[in-house]
């Protein structure tokens, strides 16, 4: 599978939407469409199958899997991309994901242009919102092979409290080094 890109992800989202609405035969998808969002149909189908979003039923129909339905149930593009990234990481275990334990700048530097663009369009390249930090914690847990990020969440609460305390104590906002490395 080619590295995930915003175009490939959006092509997959469009493909899943068509499959849900039309329930086509799997072969018909390949025959009827040349491209999805500018991406060759064979690459889009391969990505959707590799990421466990699409499968062929025993009777030859294209079927959206539960993982694909989870993607489709999210209307927000940024959130869809975040789910797509997590599926990509969990299924393919790319080498660059190991950099997540060293901070997002390392991931963005080592992941390659197309993946870095997905992170940017997913709203994950910058900012310290709770949902952004939670995403990076989840990704860090995947990098370490952990299924649960509960301990990391507890640690982040402590870090936030420490940052607020230091801000109140000194009048300056300290750098959150664990996130910004």
Protein Blocks (a to p, Z undefined) as FASTA:
>chain_A
ZZddfklmmmmmmmmmmmmmnopafklmmmmpmbgghiafklmmmmmmmnopaccdfkop
acddfklmmmmmpmblklmmmmmmmmmmmmnopaklmmmmnojklmmmmnojklmmmmmm
nopmgcjdfklmmmmmmmmmmmnopabfklmmmmmmmmmmmmmmmmmmnopacddfklmZ
Z
